[in-house]
Amino acid sequence: MHSAPSVSYPLGRSRNAARLLWVIWAAGACCACAASYQFDSVGWRQMLLAAAVAVSAFAVRRALRGALAANLCFDSQHWSLSGAGTRPIVAAAVALDLQSLLLVRLQGAGTRSQWCWLERRADPLRWNDVRRALHARLPSPAGGATPALP
């Protein structure tokens, strides 16, 4: 199998990811409203559900605001983020693949994971290249081929 191509792909705010997250939030809010309607009287359960809906709305808004503005680069061996400064990425893993939208977890050396959305409309010409690179196995650090079993 051939190695994955070198590619540089822009990261930023994704309208489709925002829509997806808000639709999921709205479904949860509707379920919370339906559940509170089933209770006989207003009490601590309804207040807890209302607080959970409010906190989750704040979390969605904060997650969408903190989107990275950088380029995700792959040089056939290593991942990196370029933007304000180049940062090496130890691992990039696809968490959700919706064909035209990817949720990717980026693990930097000694830092916590960063989650980012990649969207086809950011660069349609390089979309298949970045998907191949994310799904490909990285070459082994030793650089040698694994021996065949007898």
Secondary structure as UniProt FT lines:
FT   STRAND          7..11
FT   HELIX           15..38
FT   HELIX           44..65
FT   STRAND          70..74
FT   STRAND          79..82
FT   STRAND          87..97
FT   STRAND          101..108
FT   TURN            109..110
FT   STRAND          114..119
FT   HELIX           120..122
FT   HELIX           124..126
FT   HELIX           127..135
FT   TURN            141..142
//
